């Protein structure tokens, strides 16, 4: 007959092995879902199978040339204080998470250019992607932001 200490030891080892199995199962499940999410993201498709809309990238110099050649709508996704400090001439302030049919033109073929503060700021690219998903066909993102615009020696408005 097993002593009380032996019974406790058996129960402890059994609990510990069950905890280990549970831990391994949870880790494998987490790894599976992370790989699934990465696969979906990397293929550029949503779960519904629709392709991610294309947003074309522009350099500050390319945007400057476009401003001279065509009518376009430039949308600054910076904070209000940054916009008031400096923005691309003619740019309109817009909150990146408030891109809706009310804040954008009705013409789905309008040339839209979004930008933010710098390449590290994702707001301009996020707003551009939202516009593209809404069905706008000529959507651009100047990923260099206002910092890249200024570094290129291009003029700003206060």
Buried (B, 14 or more C-beta within 10 A) or exposed (E): EEEEEEEEEEEEEEEEEEEEEEEEEEEEEEEEEEEEEEEEEEEEEEEEEEEEBEBEEBBBBBBBEBBEEEEBBBBBBBBEEBBEEBBBEEBEBBBBEEBEEEEBEEEBEBBBBBBBBBBEBBBBBBBBBBBBBBEBBBBBBBBBBBBBBBEEEBEEEE
